[in-house]
Amino acid sequence: MSRVINGIKESVISDINKVLKKKNYPQLPIDNNPIQGDLSIICFPGAQVLNKDPEQIALDISGLVADINYIKSTFVIKGFCNIILSWDEIIDGVFAELSVDNFGRGTSKKDSILIEHTSANATGPFHMGRARNPIIGDSVSRLFKYGGYNVSTEYYVNDTGRQAATVAYGIKNYEGGDSDKMDHKLVECYRQASDNLKEDEHVKAEIYGKMEKIEGGDREALLEVKRAAKMMLSGMKASLQRLNAEADNYFHESDLILDGSVNEVIDLLKESSLCVEED
């Protein structure tokens, strides 16, 4: 919360306590973030001491505090004396505080945070549904950076599944569109390959054969789908750059197969009690 608002609330609470003490009221709890109003004096604890109904205590206190600086008005709901502050007097100070460049910035922290966002499959241009994630992810990363954290962002590139194999096949075998922007051009290759995958058994065999090679760790097949993904991503990156929401790093799933990480994890799982092999 604004230091200006905090300071004024603390001043008002202090003045309320002084008035109540002067009038021989017990110290009553004051909520500085109530559901209704800007402050709320909770009068129930005073009922037994003052031998009064909490709502009557709230009504009495409402009159006692009405002339305190920065209090514009009060209203009573049951045993709560709710206070509205005079924002016309406060707002200039709040705006002045907000205008400072580093308002709200956190101090530098040792903690590092990795935020993975966007990670749309490299199959074509961003549409409105795909565009949500970079906006949300980049906003979250900026908030953490402003809070003083060391933040890195990462785009996880899924370049090993059927879609990746279809993109690679399409780029290799079909003409792209007329656009100069790479993702808009190559998406036509992907569309033609996707359509023929459903209708042409030869195309289906080629694409599914490529998938088997990818899963089997075939280096040539993995490098082919990675190159195809990078070509498509070059146009997608241009969109993210225009949006000013590009990730710091692009991590390709194919690299996990190429460097043996996937097989290493599978071997470890086989040796553990977490998995069993079935015939």
Steps between C-alpha positions, in 0.01 A plus 500: 500500500602863446715649775284812483180302562666294773626813671161670494323189627749468784447867587120463498517183715726678748256794523204263545675325788575837664136609475373168640749507786401856586134391515589198719423242234691171505752452222310352207645310202511694175504320164711697251387289205130437559238363263312830521658841533869589534522431874264323736479527880384166640275579797398154624788469752376818674146374566570336835725778631262780401182298564364610162382339180790484248295686240431783746872520582573524126243781464650690797857460365383612158423843644822516703735439206316700234729806530833315484726609212456301178168347610232593249207299636399200709225241481396232746414139423412304814806520724733652240575871470621522139704800392537659157817703452509833322664389175489852356763592759702183457511434127757764398753346737426152363548616140827669592620175659397293197683732260840403642679264257582233758164496679438151636830357379635226725853473626738263322453137607725196479218277379487411130175420321451319168168574332404284204237665284347508152643163381254483211573213262708620204226430246394847388425861595362613833122542520306662782490183708873443468576867569365485856791302641785735397305797634427329834847345530685819412286702741573255784873506426505881497323510837757265653787700348352821642477324834877451496526138386748370244260375233562296184229410251494190283301378201476119493499392136307179439677371189472122536133403461270440204451870435877554490542212257215638287659847489834352393334287231296795376798735472694233311225407254268797439520860386442766764262793484563842347573681828850631575447421870637151553227355725226628267686348205577161653160445659375425148751211483369372831137527390563307179690230685225476767229466237691235305581313822128426532446402137826358363637174643847570357519837677369342821767228482774760445394717793442209740831350392667831587332491842640151566848617406466801733388281789782259426759774527594518131736797480419598143124498565539699821714764331250525215202571729710743704599693184136509387389628841767770495386614154139530618610663827692771316168649390334439837790671677446808285145522636623463858761771439229737375301417813816554711438165666774276359649236730865513604564139397351243261539140618435225243351172616700323229819587689389277788500204264814604316710531817371173647308657789175321417663155489686578823174581679333189357787282624479656847125440511549136398741454789263665749190361668285761326462311175460142382534353151208307362507238226 
